[in-house]
């Protein structure tokens, strides 16, 4: 596995926001024994989002049953789901004053439903607790291809159903060997078929070694399988133990990819070096 690091270009260097809100969010999440993908995945936007009292909650624990080579989330044998977690997430979201909440999870191949019922309980807890809730976006794993688990989540009617394709099919054996490209495409298509009124969203990382042609073909696959919201961001190596960055895309190339994606039929596209699947999620939902 190539783990050689590459120096970051100037456009990936920025000053961190200051203020008490970052620490307030960190302490609130820590005190409630919750996890955020912001922290677990070493998201580069954590300072920006926490400083603006925003967080993407990660449910079902902090241990993933898969070991993707780009991801900083720990893998191993997870504990049983915490039955109090949905209410804890809802209380934290209320304390943060959130009106739009993004819920994601580790992959739980050890659970019969992949954690689908836990997603539903979290959605229900948020709707019962937040009086000004505009929407809940769920960023789900592939549930091992289970249509039943997907239907369980879709029946809860989240405002957005998100599942990241992550990279081009040729890189799956290297980057995410336990996932299957066409299984993820089928999940997106099924979600759209089950309820066309719920926008389907997906995300791509660039800079892992994909060619431009492969990237465009993957974008076309996403549109063809019902995806209407797309995020494109730069892959950043979480540690020396992870896959190295093959190339840093300049900002103007992200702009070009956005225009090409819109031309393919996506309704809403966020594309930029720091874009992640849940970055400014409410704005993307509102625009869509």
N, C-alpha and C positions, 0 to 999 in steps of 0.2 A: 504494500500500500504506500502510495506517494504521500509523504507528510512534510515535504520541504516547504518552508514558508516563503512568501513573497512580500516584499516591502509594499505597504499601502500607499497609494497615490494621494496627492493633496486633497482631492475632493472627498476622500473618506476620513478626513481629519476635521473635527469640529469641536468647539468648546462645549462643556457640559453646563446645563442650566443650574442655577443655584436657587436656594430657597428652602423653606421648611416643609413644603408639600412632599418632596421626595421621601424624606425621613418619616413623615407621618404615614404615608402609604406603606412603606416598608414595615414599620412597627405594627400597623393595623393587620397586615397580612400575616406577619410572624406571630402576633399575639393570638390570632384566630386559628393558628396551626394550619394555614392554607398554603397552597402553592400557586405561583404564577409562572406562566411560560416565559414571561419577561426575565425572571431570575434564573430558572432552570436551564433555559436555552441560551443564556447570555445574549439576549437580544440587544442590539446596538441602540435601540430606541428607549431603553428602560429609563434613562434619566429624563428624557422628554416626556414620556407618558406618566411616570410617577410624579413628576413636577406639576403635571396637569391633572392630578388625581384620577388617573386612568390605569387600569390593569386588566390583563387577560387571565382569567382564572383557569388553572389546570386542575381538573378533578381526577378521582380514582388513584390518588397517590402520586409519588414522584419516582417510581421505578417502572420502566417500560419493559415489556417482555420481548422487544426487538432491539437490535443494536445497529441502527443506521450509522454509517461512517461519517456523516456530516453533523450529527446531532449531539448536543452537549447533555441532553437529559440522560440520567443514569439508567442502566439496564440491570435486570436481575429478577429475582422472584419476589413479586409484590405481595403486600398484605391484603387481607380482605377489604373490600370497600368500606369506608367509614359512613355509617348510616346517618350521622349528624352533619355530614359535609354539605349537602344541599342547602340546609338552613344556615350554616355558617357562611357559605358563599353569599347567600341573599342578605344576611345581616351586614357583611362587609361591603357589599355593593350599595346598600342603603347608607351606611356610614360615609361612603365616598361620594354620595350624591349622584350616583350613576343613573343615567336614563337609557343607556344602551350598553348591554353586557355581552361580552364574548366569552364563551365557555369552550375550552378544549380539554384534551385528556392525553395521558399516556396510552399506548396500545396495550390492551389487556386480552391477549390471546388465551389466558388462563380462565377467563369467565365465559360461561356458555353463551351469553348474549353480547359479549365483548364490552359490556358496560352500558349498553343502550338504555336500560331501565334507569340507571343512575343519572344519565343525561336528562331523561324525562323528569325525574324527581327534582333535579336542579332547576330546570325550566319552570316547573310548577311553583317551586319555592320562591323564585324571583318574581313571578307574576303575583303571588300572594303577598309579597313583602314590599315591593317597590310601587308606590302609588303613581309615580310619574314615568313608569317604564315605557319607552318607545319600542324597544325590540330586544330580542335575544338572538344572537348569532352563535351557531354551534360549529366548531371546527372538529370534525369527527375523524377517527381512524377508519380503516376499511372494513372493520368488523369481520375480517376473514372471508369477505364476500357474502355474508349472510343477508339475504333480502329481508328476512323477518326482523332482524335487528335494525336495519335501515328504516323499515316501515314503522317500527316502534318509535323512533325518533321523529320521523316525518309526521306521524299522527299527533305529536305534541305541537305541531305547527310553529316551529321556530321561524323568525322573520327571514333568516338567511341560513342555508345549508352549505357549509364550506368543507371541502376535502382537498388537500393539496396533492397535486400530481408530482410536485417537487422538482423533477428533472426529466430529461429525455429518456426514452426506453433503453438506448444502448448503454446508459450509465447505471441502470438499476442493479446489475450484478455487482458493481463496485460500490455504489453509494447506498443502496437500500436492498440488500440481497434477500431479505425476507418478505419484501413486498412484490407485487405483480402489477406491471403497468396497465395491462388491459383490465385487470380486476378493479383498479381505481377508476378507469374510464367507465366501466359498467356501473359502478356505484353512482357516479355523477348522472349518467343517463337514466338510471332507475329513479333517482331522486326527482328528476325533472318530470318523468312519466307519472310518478305517484301523485305529485301535486305541482303542476306547471306554474301555479301562482306564487310559489316560494322560489326566490332567486337562488340559483346554484352558482357557487363561487369556487375558484381554485387558485393555487399559487405556484409560481415557478421560481427557482433559484437559477442564477446564471453564474458562470465562472468556474464550473466544475470540469470543463473540457468538452462541452457540447459544441457542435458546429452550428452555424447560423441556420443552415438548412434543416437540421434536426429540431432546432428551437421553433422554427416557423411551422414545421409539420406537427409538433406537439400542440402548438396553439390552435392549429386547424382541428386537431383531434378533439380538443376541449370544446370548441364551438359546436362541432358535430355531435357531441354527446351532451348537449343541453346547458353548457356553462355560459353564463352571461356576465359574470364579474370576474376579472382577472387581476392578480397582483404579480408583479415581476420585480425581484430584488437581487442584489449582489450577494453571493455566498461569501461568508467570512469564516475563516477557520477558527473554531472555538479554542483549540489547543493544538500542540504539536502532535498529539496522538490521533487527530482527525485528518480527513482528506485535506490536502493542500489546495489553495486557490490556484487554478490554472491561468486565469486571466481576470483582470479588473476591467469591467466595462465602463467607459466614460459616460458622463451624464447625457451627452447628446445621443448616444446610442440607445439609452433607455427611452429617450423621447421618440426616437425613430421606431422602436419596438411598440410603444404605445399607439402610435398612429397606424402601424401595420395591424395591430390587434383590433383596433376600432374598425378598420377597413374589412376585417374578416367577419365582423358581426357581433363582437363583444359590446355590451351596452355601456359598461363602466370599466375603466382600466386605471390602475395605479402602477406606475413604473418608475423606478429610481433606485439609486444605490442603497438607500436605507429603507426602502419599502419592505414590509413584512406582511404576512397574510392578515394580521389583525390591526395593522397600523391605520389609524383614522378610519376604522371600520364603519362607524356611524355615518360619516360623510359619504362613503362609497355606497352604503345602503340607501341613503336619502337621494343621492344622485340617480341611482338605478331605478 
